[in-house]
Amino acid sequence: MARRKADAAKEQNFEQLMTELEDNVKSLETDNKTLDESIAVFARSMQLAQLAAQQLQAAEQTVEQLSLVKGEIVNTLFEAERDVK
């Protein structure tokens, strides 16, 4: 069962991952779950967050590749964001 959920999550787009993550957060905040249920929801949420981060990283790489100008990457926005972190 957990394997099927993991495979299904890999097929979700970024927006679907974020929607499921938001639903999980609401569920953890409002539902009366057992400790085991809460841990299962948290574990699923961590998996979703990792997949979303991977998708964001892939999107950033795509933007950088599309921004190639005369062999130089135009990525000042990304450099500025990295400097802030």
C-alpha positions as CSV (number, residue, x, y, z in Angstrom):
1,M,0.0,0.0,0.0
2,A,2.8,2.5,1.0
3,R,4.6,1.5,-2.2
4,R,1.6,2.3,-4.3
5,K,1.2,5.7,-2.7
6,A,4.9,6.5,-3.3
7,D,4.6,5.6,-6.9
8,A,1.4,7.7,-7.3
9,A,3.1,10.7,-5.6
10,K,5.9,10.5,-8.2
11,E,3.3,11.0,-10.9
12,Q,1.7,14.0,-9.3
13,N,2.5,17.5,-10.6
14,F,3.8,20.2,-8.3
15,E,0.3,21.7,-7.7
16,Q,-1.1,18.3,-6.8
17,L,1.7,17.7,-4.4
18,M,1.2,21.1,-2.7
19,T,-2.6,20.5,-2.5
20,E,-2.0,17.2,-0.8
21,L,0.6,18.7,1.6
22,E,-1.8,21.5,2.5
23,D,-4.6,18.9,3.2
24,N,-2.2,16.9,5.4
25,V,-1.3,20.0,7.4
26,K,-5.0,20.9,7.9
27,S,-5.7,17.3,8.9
28,L,-2.9,17.3,11.4
29,E,-4.0,20.6,12.9
30,T,-7.8,19.8,13.1
31,D,-8.4,16.1,13.1
32,N,-8.3,14.0,16.2
33,K,-5.7,11.4,15.1
34,T,-3.9,8.8,17.1
35,L,-0.2,9.1,17.4
36,D,0.4,6.4,14.8
37,E,-2.0,8.0,12.3
38,S,-0.3,11.4,12.8
39,I,3.1,9.9,12.2
40,A,1.9,8.2,9.0
41,V,0.5,11.5,7.8
42,F,3.7,13.3,8.7
43,A,5.8,10.7,6.9
44,R,3.7,11.0,3.8
45,S,4.0,14.8,4.0
46,M,7.8,14.6,4.2
47,Q,7.8,12.4,1.1
48,L,5.6,14.9,-0.8
49,A,7.8,17.8,0.3
50,Q,10.9,16.0,-1.0
51,L,9.2,15.3,-4.4
52,A,8.0,18.9,-4.6
53,A,11.6,20.1,-3.9
54,Q,12.9,17.9,-6.6
55,Q,10.4,19.2,-9.1
56,L,11.3,22.8,-8.2
57,Q,15.0,22.0,-8.7
58,A,14.2,20.5,-12.1
59,A,12.2,23.6,-13.0
60,E,15.0,25.9,-12.0
61,Q,17.5,23.9,-14.1
62,T,15.1,24.2,-17.1
63,V,14.7,27.9,-16.6
64,E,18.5,28.3,-16.5
65,Q,18.9,26.2,-19.7
66,L,16.3,28.2,-21.4
67,S,18.0,31.4,-20.4
68,L,21.2,30.6,-22.2
69,V,22.5,33.7,-24.0
70,K,25.6,33.4,-26.1
71,G,26.8,30.5,-24.0
72,E,26.4,32.2,-20.7
73,I,23.7,31.5,-18.2
74,V,21.5,34.4,-17.3
75,N,20.6,33.5,-13.8
76,T,20.9,36.7,-11.8
77,L,17.6,36.0,-10.1
78,F,18.7,32.7,-8.9
79,E,22.0,34.0,-7.7
80,A,20.3,36.8,-5.8
81,E,18.0,34.3,-4.1
82,R,21.0,32.1,-3.2
83,D,22.8,35.1,-1.7
84,V,19.8,35.9,0.5
85,K,19.8,32.3,1.9
